[in-house]
Amino acid sequence: MPSPVTSGVFEEGRYTTAILETNRGCPFSCGFCFWGAATNDKVHKFEDRRVRDDITWISKNNFVSIFIADASWGMAPRDVELTRHLVKCSEENGYPVMVAMAAAKNKPDRMAEITEIPGPRRCSGLMRCVWWARSLGAGCQTSTTSDDLSGL
Ligand code: SF4
């Protein structure tokens, strides 16, 4: 199935905010959320080329912000390189200037690496990353029943 982003569904230069999914599903089964259970803990990733092309199109068409709708950004190793691509596009085209995402809860080192990618631009306002950090408190940990990331 072609991406609606790059297949002409959206008018060029008309929108300000994009919602981008690079994968679907969640490998966890948190007690307070049905996402993981609803997808049987499976994660299906869109191809790298497709995601990169989506990001490039969004950037070239002056979207001010991107909300990455993945369950856990940083869960997959490729998220580091996709973040680099996103930052490079922002640098070249001036957009997006804001990216929001839900950070992977069990990949603190990878998330730290991703956070560093925008570099000084985080302070200049060219790109700001917003994170929803999940609590690592004992009560939250016991509500997570699956940590199988072997499919990533
Ligand atoms: S990791 Fe997030 S999306 Fe997945 S089941 Fe837990 S709360 Fe839901």
Backbone and ligand atoms as CSV (ligand in chain L), in Angstrom:
chain,resi,resn,atom,element,x,y,z
A,1,MET,N,N,0.850,-1.186,0.000
A,1,MET,CA,C,0.000,0.000,0.000
A,1,MET,C,C,0.898,1.253,0.000
A,2,PRO,N,N,0.705,2.170,-0.939
A,2,PRO,CA,C,1.561,3.367,-0.984
A,2,PRO,C,C,1.279,4.307,0.177
A,3,SER,N,N,2.261,5.096,0.514
A,3,SER,CA,C,2.081,6.084,1.589
A,3,SER,C,C,1.163,7.208,1.107
A,4,PRO,N,N,0.159,7.593,1.895
A,4,PRO,CA,C,-0.692,8.727,1.503
A,4,PRO,C,C,0.089,10.036,1.489
A,5,VAL,N,N,1.188,10.074,2.223
A,5,VAL,CA,C,1.976,11.309,2.310
A,5,VAL,C,C,2.618,11.642,0.965
A,6,THR,N,N,3.161,10.625,0.312
A,6,THR,CA,C,3.909,10.879,-0.917
A,6,THR,C,C,3.149,10.486,-2.183
A,7,SER,N,N,1.908,10.073,-2.037
A,7,SER,CA,C,1.169,9.624,-3.228
A,7,SER,C,C,0.111,10.635,-3.677
A,8,GLY,N,N,0.234,11.876,-3.224
A,8,GLY,CA,C,-0.638,12.920,-3.745
A,8,GLY,C,C,-1.952,13.118,-3.019
A,9,VAL,N,N,-2.148,12.440,-1.903
A,9,VAL,CA,C,-3.393,12.613,-1.147
A,9,VAL,C,C,-3.470,14.019,-0.546
A,10,PHE,N,N,-2.330,14.509,-0.088
A,10,PHE,CA,C,-2.307,15.812,0.576
A,10,PHE,C,C,-1.780,16.895,-0.347
A,11,GLU,N,N,-2.425,18.059,-0.267
A,11,GLU,CA,C,-2.021,19.201,-1.081
A,11,GLU,C,C,-0.694,19.758,-0.556
A,12,GLU,N,N,0.203,20.074,-1.464
A,12,GLU,CA,C,1.514,20.568,-1.047
A,12,GLU,C,C,1.415,21.950,-0.405
A,13,GLY,N,N,2.150,22.122,0.703
A,13,GLY,CA,C,2.274,23.427,1.334
A,13,GLY,C,C,1.028,23.947,2.021
A,14,ARG,N,N,0.060,23.102,2.280
A,14,ARG,CA,C,-1.203,23.570,2.840
A,14,ARG,C,C,-1.341,23.347,4.343
A,15,TYR,N,N,-0.585,22.423,4.891
A,15,TYR,CA,C,-0.808,22.001,6.281
A,15,TYR,C,C,0.363,22.405,7.178
A,16,THR,N,N,0.083,22.391,8.474
A,16,THR,CA,C,1.120,22.796,9.430
A,16,THR,C,C,1.554,21.670,10.364
A,17,THR,N,N,0.708,20.666,10.551
A,17,THR,CA,C,1.032,19.603,11.512
A,17,THR,C,C,0.806,18.234,10.875
A,18,ALA,N,N,1.810,17.374,11.024
A,18,ALA,CA,C,1.704,16.022,10.481
A,18,ALA,C,C,1.715,15.004,11.609
A,19,ILE,N,N,0.932,13.959,11.453
A,19,ILE,CA,C,1.001,12.804,12.346
A,19,ILE,C,C,1.634,11.679,11.547
A,20,LEU,N,N,2.742,11.177,12.025
A,20,LEU,CA,C,3.531,10.198,11.279
A,20,LEU,C,C,3.644,8.894,12.064
A,21,GLU,N,N,3.300,7.795,11.436
A,21,GLU,CA,C,3.515,6.474,12.026
A,21,GLU,C,C,4.626,5.776,11.268
A,22,THR,N,N,5.642,5.302,11.952
A,22,THR,CA,C,6.688,4.527,11.284
A,22,THR,C,C,6.495,3.038,11.526
A,23,ASN,N,N,5.662,2.711,12.483
A,23,ASN,CA,C,5.304,1.318,12.720
A,23,ASN,C,C,3.928,1.271,13.369
A,24,ARG,N,N,3.390,0.070,13.440
A,24,ARG,CA,C,2.111,-0.106,14.125
A,24,ARG,C,C,2.220,-1.282,15.082
A,25,GLY,N,N,1.679,-1.066,16.264
A,25,GLY,CA,C,1.703,-2.103,17.279
A,25,GLY,C,C,2.602,-1.732,18.433
A,26,CYS,N,N,2.535,-2.517,19.472
A,26,CYS,CA,C,3.351,-2.286,20.658
A,26,CYS,C,C,3.707,-3.629,21.268
A,27,PRO,N,N,4.985,-3.817,21.661
A,27,PRO,CA,C,5.398,-5.110,22.207
A,27,PRO,C,C,5.072,-5.285,23.682
A,28,PHE,N,N,4.490,-4.282,24.301
A,28,PHE,CA,C,4.225,-4.360,25.735
A,28,PHE,C,C,2.756,-4.639,26.010
A,29,SER,N,N,2.486,-4.975,27.238
A,29,SER,CA,C,1.103,-5.167,27.681
A,29,SER,C,C,0.913,-4.473,29.025
A,30,CYS,N,N,1.000,-3.171,28.989
A,30,CYS,CA,C,0.829,-2.413,30.229
A,30,CYS,C,C,-0.608,-2.577,30.727
A,31,GLY,N,N,-0.742,-2.670,32.032
A,31,GLY,CA,C,-2.043,-2.927,32.607
A,31,GLY,C,C,-3.056,-1.822,32.376
A,32,PHE,N,N,-2.565,-0.610,32.138
A,32,PHE,CA,C,-3.464,0.535,32.004
A,32,PHE,C,C,-3.728,0.905,30.546
A,33,CYS,N,N,-3.246,0.092,29.591
A,33,CYS,CA,C,-3.370,0.454,28.178
A,33,CYS,C,C,-3.618,-0.808,27.353
A,34,PHE,N,N,-4.465,-0.712,26.355
A,34,PHE,CA,C,-4.816,-1.904,25.580
A,34,PHE,C,C,-4.058,-2.008,24.260
A,35,TRP,N,N,-3.206,-1.035,23.964
A,35,TRP,CA,C,-2.540,-1.016,22.664
A,35,TRP,C,C,-1.758,-2.297,22.402
A,36,GLY,N,N,-0.896,-2.663,23.372
A,36,GLY,CA,C,-0.087,-3.862,23.193
A,36,GLY,C,C,-0.933,-5.116,23.054
A,37,ALA,N,N,-1.914,-5.247,23.921
A,37,ALA,CA,C,-2.778,-6.426,23.872
A,37,ALA,C,C,-3.574,-6.467,22.576
A,38,ALA,N,N,-3.994,-5.305,22.108
A,38,ALA,CA,C,-4.817,-5.245,20.903
A,38,ALA,C,C,-4.046,-5.692,19.669
A,39,THR,N,N,-2.720,-5.534,19.692
A,39,THR,CA,C,-1.916,-5.914,18.528
A,39,THR,C,C,-1.155,-7.210,18.787
A,40,ASN,N,N,-1.564,-7.949,19.833
A,40,ASN,CA,C,-0.905,-9.209,20.180
A,40,ASN,C,C,0.598,-9.035,20.358
A,41,ASP,N,N,0.997,-7.902,20.904
A,41,ASP,CA,C,2.403,-7.610,21.190
A,41,ASP,C,C,3.278,-7.572,19.935
A,42,LYS,N,N,2.677,-7.512,18.762
A,42,LYS,CA,C,3.455,-7.489,17.520
A,42,LYS,C,C,3.642,-6.043,17.043
A,43,VAL,N,N,4.770,-5.804,16.389
A,43,VAL,CA,C,5.040,-4.491,15.807
A,43,VAL,C,C,5.343,-4.677,14.330
A,44,HIS,N,N,4.604,-3.990,13.489
A,44,HIS,CA,C,4.835,-4.063,12.046
A,44,HIS,C,C,5.395,-2.729,11.582
A,45,LYS,N,N,6.605,-2.788,11.043
A,45,LYS,CA,C,7.286,-1.551,10.640
A,45,LYS,C,C,7.058,-1.243,9.167
A,46,PHE,N,N,6.849,0.025,8.866
A,46,PHE,CA,C,6.868,0.441,7.475
A,46,PHE,C,C,8.320,0.435,6.993
A,47,GLU,N,N,8.515,0.251,5.693
A,47,GLU,CA,C,9.872,0.176,5.142
A,47,GLU,C,C,10.628,1.473,5.389
A,48,ASP,N,N,11.929,1.328,5.576
A,48,ASP,CA,C,12.784,2.498,5.819
A,48,ASP,C,C,12.612,3.573,4.752
A,49,ARG,N,N,12.636,3.134,3.484
A,49,ARG,CA,C,12.570,4.086,2.372
A,49,ARG,C,C,11.288,4.908,2.426
A,50,ARG,N,N,10.195,4.222,2.722
A,50,ARG,CA,C,8.898,4.892,2.800
A,50,ARG,C,C,8.890,5.940,3.924
A,51,VAL,N,N,9.398,5.556,5.085
A,51,VAL,CA,C,9.392,6.483,6.220
A,51,VAL,C,C,10.285,7.687,5.921
A,52,ARG,N,N,11.460,7.423,5.353
A,52,ARG,CA,C,12.364,8.525,5.021
A,52,ARG,C,C,11.729,9.472,4.005
A,53,ASP,N,N,11.078,8.911,3.015
A,53,ASP,CA,C,10.431,9.742,1.999
A,53,ASP,C,C,9.283,10.562,2.606
A,54,ASP,N,N,8.551,9.950,3.526
A,54,ASP,CA,C,7.479,10.690,4.211
A,54,ASP,C,C,8.060,11.893,4.956
A,55,ILE,N,N,9.131,11.646,5.696
A,55,ILE,CA,C,9.749,12.725,6.474
A,55,ILE,C,C,10.253,13.826,5.544
A,56,THR,N,N,10.873,13.436,4.448
A,56,THR,CA,C,11.397,14.427,3.495
A,56,THR,C,C,10.260,15.272,2.926
A,57,TRP,N,N,9.179,14.627,2.547
A,57,TRP,CA,C,8.035,15.356,1.969
A,57,TRP,C,C,7.446,16.329,2.985
A,58,ILE,N,N,7.272,15.845,4.201
A,58,ILE,CA,C,6.713,16.688,5.269
A,58,ILE,C,C,7.599,17.914,5.491
A,59,SER,N,N,8.890,17.688,5.508
A,59,SER,CA,C,9.827,18.790,5.733
A,59,SER,C,C,9.802,19.791,4.581
A,60,LYS,N,N,9.835,19.281,3.356
A,60,LYS,CA,C,9.856,20.173,2.184
A,60,LYS,C,C,8.556,20.949,2.017
A,61,ASN,N,N,7.486,20.456,2.641
A,61,ASN,CA,C,6.201,21.136,2.519
A,61,ASN,C,C,5.858,21.961,3.756
A,62,ASN,N,N,6.902,22.326,4.484
A,62,ASN,CA,C,6.815,23.353,5.527
A,62,ASN,C,C,5.881,23.018,6.683
A,63,PHE,N,N,5.793,21.753,7.022
A,63,PHE,CA,C,5.033,21.405,8.219
A,63,PHE,C,C,5.807,21.907,9.434
A,64,VAL,N,N,5.135,22.663,10.275
A,64,VAL,CA,C,5.799,23.237,11.446
A,64,VAL,C,C,6.129,22.149,12.467
A,65,SER,N,N,5.228,21.198,12.620
A,65,SER,CA,C,5.457,20.183,13.647
A,65,SER,C,C,5.089,18.790,13.149
A,66,ILE,N,N,5.753,17.805,13.728
A,66,ILE,CA,C,5.436,16.404,13.478
A,66,ILE,C,C,5.149,15.741,14.820
A,67,PHE,N,N,4.058,15.040,14.870
A,67,PHE,CA,C,3.794,14.166,16.010
A,67,PHE,C,C,4.046,12.744,15.550
A,68,ILE,N,N,5.064,12.105,16.106
A,68,ILE,CA,C,5.355,10.715,15.760
A,68,ILE,C,C,4.443,9.834,16.606
A,69,ALA,N,N,3.554,9.135,15.933
A,69,ALA,CA,C,2.483,8.419,16.619
A,69,ALA,C,C,2.846,6.985,17.003
A,70,ASP,N,N,4.119,6.611,16.842
A,70,ASP,CA,C,4.530,5.272,17.269
A,70,ASP,C,C,4.293,5.110,18.770
A,71,ALA,N,N,4.042,3.874,19.188
A,71,ALA,CA,C,3.829,3.619,20.618
A,71,ALA,C,C,5.078,3.973,21.423
A,72,SER,N,N,6.260,3.676,20.858
A,72,SER,CA,C,7.508,3.873,21.601
A,72,SER,C,C,8.625,4.260,20.635
A,73,TRP,N,N,8.846,5.553,20.442
A,73,TRP,CA,C,9.945,5.997,19.584
A,73,TRP,C,C,11.276,5.706,20.279
A,74,GLY,N,N,12.167,5.071,19.550
A,74,GLY,CA,C,13.433,4.662,20.137
A,74,GLY,C,C,13.445,3.170,20.451
A,75,MET,N,N,12.321,2.519,20.269
A,75,MET,CA,C,12.231,1.083,20.532
A,75,MET,C,C,13.077,0.303,19.524
A,76,ALA,N,N,13.071,0.742,18.267
A,76,ALA,CA,C,13.833,0.065,17.219
A,76,ALA,C,C,15.165,0.794,16.984
A,77,PRO,N,N,16.240,0.041,16.737
A,77,PRO,CA,C,17.534,0.676,16.476
A,77,PRO,C,C,17.475,1.697,15.338
A,78,ARG,N,N,16.659,1.434,14.326
A,78,ARG,CA,C,16.626,2.347,13.175
A,78,ARG,C,C,16.090,3.732,13.548
A,79,ASP,N,N,15.421,3.850,14.689
A,79,ASP,CA,C,14.871,5.144,15.081
A,79,ASP,C,C,15.958,6.205,15.253
A,80,VAL,N,N,17.167,5.752,15.557
A,80,VAL,CA,C,18.281,6.701,15.675
A,80,VAL,C,C,18.561,7.327,14.308
A,81,GLU,N,N,18.680,6.472,13.289
A,81,GLU,CA,C,18.973,6.982,11.940
A,81,GLU,C,C,17.798,7.763,11.368
A,82,LEU,N,N,16.594,7.338,11.682
A,82,LEU,CA,C,15.430,8.107,11.215
A,82,LEU,C,C,15.400,9.485,11.864
A,83,THR,N,N,15.809,9.558,13.119
A,83,THR,CA,C,15.888,10.864,13.782
A,83,THR,C,C,16.956,11.729,13.122
A,84,ARG,N,N,18.092,11.114,12.783
A,84,ARG,CA,C,19.143,11.871,12.078
A,84,ARG,C,C,18.600,12.420,10.763
A,85,HIS,N,N,17.843,11.605,10.047
A,85,HIS,CA,C,17.279,12.060,8.778
A,85,HIS,C,C,16.312,13.214,9.007
A,86,LEU,N,N,15.502,13.101,10.043
A,86,LEU,CA,C,14.531,14.145,10.340
A,86,LEU,C,C,15.242,15.470,10.660
A,87,VAL,N,N,16.275,15.382,11.465
A,87,VAL,CA,C,17.019,16.590,11.841
A,87,VAL,C,C,17.717,17.189,10.616
A,88,LYS,N,N,18.262,16.330,9.752
A,88,LYS,CA,C,18.927,16.804,8.532
A,88,LYS,C,C,17.917,17.533,7.636
A,89,CYS,N,N,16.726,16.958,7.488
A,89,CYS,CA,C,15.688,17.606,6.680
A,89,CYS,C,C,15.318,18.959,7.271
A,90,SER,N,N,15.170,19.005,8.587
A,90,SER,CA,C,14.821,20.261,9.248
A,90,SER,C,C,15.895,21.310,8.997
A,91,GLU,N,N,17.132,20.870,9.037
A,91,GLU,CA,C,18.257,21.770,8.817
A,91,GLU,C,C,18.237,22.312,7.382
A,92,GLU,N,N,17.971,21.460,6.428
A,92,GLU,CA,C,18.006,21.857,5.020
A,92,GLU,C,C,16.805,22.713,4.612
A,93,ASN,N,N,15.629,22.382,5.157
A,93,ASN,CA,C,14.398,23.032,4.695
A,93,ASN,C,C,13.802,24.033,5.681
A,94,GLY,N,N,14.315,24.038,6.901
A,94,GLY,CA,C,13.775,24.961,7.906
A,94,GLY,C,C,12.580,24.419,8.658
A,95,TYR,N,N,12.080,23.278,8.238
A,95,TYR,CA,C,10.930,22.638,8.898
A,95,TYR,C,C,11.151,21.138,8.986
A,96,PRO,N,N,10.560,20.491,9.974
A,96,PRO,CA,C,9.727,21.013,11.050
A,96,PRO,C,C,10.585,21.690,12.129
A,97,VAL,N,N,9.928,22.461,12.961
A,97,VAL,CA,C,10.642,23.089,14.072
A,97,VAL,C,C,10.284,22.430,15.405
A,98,MET,N,N,9.311,21.528,15.374
A,98,MET,CA,C,8.948,20.852,16.614
A,98,MET,C,C,8.573,19.398,16.331
A,99,VAL,N,N,9.066,18.517,17.153
A,99,VAL,CA,C,8.768,17.096,17.016
A,99,VAL,C,C,8.321,16.565,18.377
A,100,ALA,N,N,7.210,15.862,18.377
A,100,ALA,CA,C,6.734,15.261,19.626
A,100,ALA,C,C,6.642,13.763,19.443
A,101,MET,N,N,6.947,13.045,20.495
A,101,MET,CA,C,6.946,11.588,20.407
A,101,MET,C,C,6.806,10.986,21.790
A,102,ALA,N,N,6.411,9.716,21.825
A,102,ALA,CA,C,6.376,8.972,23.085
A,102,ALA,C,C,7.656,8.150,23.152
A,103,ALA,N,N,8.500,8.433,24.115
A,103,ALA,CA,C,9.807,7.797,24.197
A,103,ALA,C,C,9.701,6.343,24.658
A,104,ALA,N,N,10.579,5.498,24.072
A,104,ALA,CA,C,10.636,4.091,24.490
A,104,ALA,C,C,10.999,4.016,25.967
A,105,LYS,N,N,10.280,3.189,26.675
A,105,LYS,CA,C,10.453,3.191,28.127
A,105,LYS,C,C,11.614,2.333,28.602
A,106,ASN,N,N,12.101,1.437,27.763
A,106,ASN,CA,C,13.159,0.533,28.241
A,106,ASN,C,C,14.459,0.693,27.459
A,107,LYS,N,N,14.601,1.838,26.768
A,107,LYS,CA,C,15.817,2.086,25.991
A,107,LYS,C,C,16.412,3.442,26.366
A,108,PRO,N,N,16.795,3.614,27.621
A,108,PRO,CA,C,17.280,4.940,28.045
A,108,PRO,C,C,18.535,5.385,27.297
A,109,ASP,N,N,19.454,4.443,26.996
A,109,ASP,CA,C,20.676,4.837,26.291
A,109,ASP,C,C,20.370,5.301,24.874
A,110,ARG,N,N,19.485,4.563,24.213
A,110,ARG,CA,C,19.120,4.944,22.848
A,110,ARG,C,C,18.362,6.266,22.846
A,111,MET,N,N,17.501,6.445,23.818
A,111,MET,CA,C,16.753,7.700,23.884
A,111,MET,C,C,17.694,8.866,24.170
A,112,ALA,N,N,18.716,8.614,24.978
A,112,ALA,CA,C,19.700,9.669,25.247
A,112,ALA,C,C,20.422,10.035,23.948
A,113,GLU,N,N,20.766,9.023,23.150
A,113,GLU,CA,C,21.428,9.267,21.863
A,113,GLU,C,C,20.522,10.076,20.937
A,114,ILE,N,N,19.262,9.685,20.871
A,114,ILE,CA,C,18.303,10.392,20.017
A,114,ILE,C,C,18.147,11.840,20.478
A,115,THR,N,N,18.086,12.022,21.777
A,115,THR,CA,C,17.902,13.373,22.317
A,115,THR,C,C,19.053,14.289,21.939
A,116,GLU,N,N,20.255,13.707,21.803
A,116,GLU,CA,C,21.425,14.519,21.490
A,116,GLU,C,C,21.511,14.905,20.018
A,117,ILE,N,N,20.794,14.223,19.152
A,117,ILE,CA,C,20.957,14.430,17.706
A,117,ILE,C,C,20.676,15.869,17.260
A,118,PRO,N,N,19.634,16.520,17.754
A,118,PRO,CA,C,19.403,17.915,17.306
A,118,PRO,C,C,20.525,18.854,17.728
A,119,GLY,N,N,21.332,18.470,18.715
A,119,GLY,CA,C,22.472,19.279,19.129
A,119,GLY,C,C,22.068,20.680,19.532
A,120,PRO,N,N,22.882,21.682,19.163
A,120,PRO,CA,C,22.626,23.065,19.574
A,120,PRO,C,C,21.276,23.580,19.088
A,121,ARG,N,N,20.725,22.941,18.043
A,121,ARG,CA,C,19.439,23.419,17.521
A,121,ARG,C,C,18.338,23.322,18.566
A,122,ARG,N,N,18.516,22.423,19.559
A,122,ARG,CA,C,17.515,22.327,20.605
A,122,ARG,C,C,17.391,23.654,21.347
A,123,CYS,N,N,18.522,24.353,21.420
A,123,CYS,CA,C,18.513,25.620,22.148
A,123,CYS,C,C,18.168,26.782,21.222
A,124,SER,N,N,18.475,26.661,19.935
A,124,SER,CA,C,18.224,27.767,19.017
A,124,SER,C,C,16.758,27.877,18.645
A,125,GLY,N,N,15.980,26.845,18.924
A,125,GLY,CA,C,14.570,26.898,18.579
A,125,GLY,C,C,14.284,26.264,17.233
A,126,LEU,N,N,15.326,25.875,16.473
A,126,LEU,CA,C,15.087,25.228,15.188
A,126,LEU,C,C,14.357,23.907,15.381
A,127,MET,N,N,14.727,23.210,16.388
A,127,MET,CA,C,14.025,21.956,16.670
A,127,MET,C,C,13.936,21.740,18.163
A,128,ARG,N,N,12.756,21.463,18.594
A,128,ARG,CA,C,12.568,21.136,20.005
A,128,ARG,C,C,11.903,19.779,20.091
A,129,CYS,N,N,12.413,18.945,20.921
A,129,CYS,CA,C,11.825,17.628,21.103
A,129,CYS,C,C,11.041,17.589,22.405
A,130,VAL,N,N,9.880,17.053,22.319
A,130,VAL,CA,C,9.028,16.915,23.503
A,130,VAL,C,C,8.905,15.437,23.819
A,131,TRP,N,N,9.133,15.072,25.014
A,131,TRP,CA,C,9.115,13.665,25.380
A,131,TRP,C,C,8.045,13.413,26.416
A,132,TRP,N,N,7.370,12.313,26.245
A,132,TRP,CA,C,6.522,11.815,27.311
A,132,TRP,C,C,7.272,10.656,27.949
A,133,ALA,N,N,7.950,10.944,29.009
A,133,ALA,CA,C,8.715,9.894,29.679
A,133,ALA,C,C,7.793,9.089,30.576
A,134,ARG,N,N,7.927,7.795,30.457
A,134,ARG,CA,C,7.104,6.934,31.307
A,134,ARG,C,C,7.781,6.761,32.650
A,135,SER,N,N,6.986,6.669,33.672
A,135,SER,CA,C,7.527,6.483,35.008
A,135,SER,C,C,8.188,5.116,35.126
A,136,LEU,N,N,9.292,5.066,35.856
A,136,LEU,CA,C,9.950,3.796,36.143
A,136,LEU,C,C,9.647,3.353,37.565
A,137,GLY,N,N,8.657,3.976,38.181
A,137,GLY,CA,C,8.292,3.629,39.544
A,137,GLY,C,C,7.827,2.184,39.651
A,138,ALA,N,N,7.938,1.632,40.843
A,138,ALA,CA,C,7.635,0.218,41.052
A,138,ALA,C,C,6.213,-0.127,40.620
A,139,GLY,N,N,5.268,0.732,40.908
A,139,GLY,CA,C,3.882,0.450,40.566
A,139,GLY,C,C,3.683,0.318,39.072
A,140,CYS,N,N,4.417,1.130,38.308
A,140,CYS,CA,C,4.297,1.074,36.852
A,140,CYS,C,C,4.969,-0.173,36.299
A,141,GLN,N,N,6.087,-0.540,36.875
A,141,GLN,CA,C,6.806,-1.702,36.362
A,141,GLN,C,C,5.984,-2.972,36.517
A,142,THR,N,N,5.277,-3.093,37.598
A,142,THR,CA,C,4.511,-4.315,37.798
A,142,THR,C,C,3.308,-4.383,36.874
A,143,SER,N,N,2.919,-3.257,36.288
A,143,SER,CA,C,1.774,-3.300,35.391
A,143,SER,C,C,2.191,-3.635,33.966
A,144,THR,N,N,3.485,-3.789,33.740
A,144,THR,CA,C,3.974,-4.181,32.419
A,144,THR,C,C,4.239,-5.676,32.434
A,145,THR,N,N,3.613,-6.401,31.540
A,145,THR,CA,C,3.705,-7.852,31.612
A,145,THR,C,C,4.459,-8.460,30.451
A,146,SER,N,N,4.907,-7.667,29.488
A,146,SER,CA,C,5.634,-8.235,28.360
A,146,SER,C,C,6.807,-7.348,27.986
A,147,ASP,N,N,7.990,-7.923,27.916
A,147,ASP,CA,C,9.161,-7.175,27.485
A,147,ASP,C,C,9.828,-7.835,26.297
A,148,ASP,N,N,9.075,-8.583,25.508
A,148,ASP,CA,C,9.637,-9.306,24.380
A,148,ASP,C,C,9.836,-8.351,23.204
A,149,LEU,N,N,11.075,-7.971,22.955
A,149,LEU,CA,C,11.384,-7.066,21.848
A,149,LEU,C,C,12.114,-7.801,20.748
A,150,SER,N,N,12.022,-9.117,20.731
A,150,SER,CA,C,12.801,-9.898,19.788
A,150,SER,C,C,12.418,-9.622,18.334
A,151,GLY,N,N,11.200,-9.130,18.108
A,151,GLY,CA,C,10.779,-8.891,16.746
A,151,GLY,C,C,11.265,-7.583,16.177
A,152,LEU,N,N,12.018,-6.797,16.969
A,152,LEU,CA,C,12.450,-5.471,16.513
A,152,LEU,C,C,13.829,-5.493,15.937
L,1,SF4,S1,S,4.115,0.716,26.037
L,1,SF4,FE1,FE,2.676,2.415,25.760
L,1,SF4,S2,S,1.432,1.910,23.981
L,1,SF4,FE2,FE,2.443,0.023,24.666
L,1,SF4,S3,S,0.933,-0.998,25.986
L,1,SF4,FE3,FE,2.313,0.250,27.302
L,1,SF4,S4,S,1.314,2.272,27.522
L,1,SF4,FE4,FE,0.327,1.168,25.789
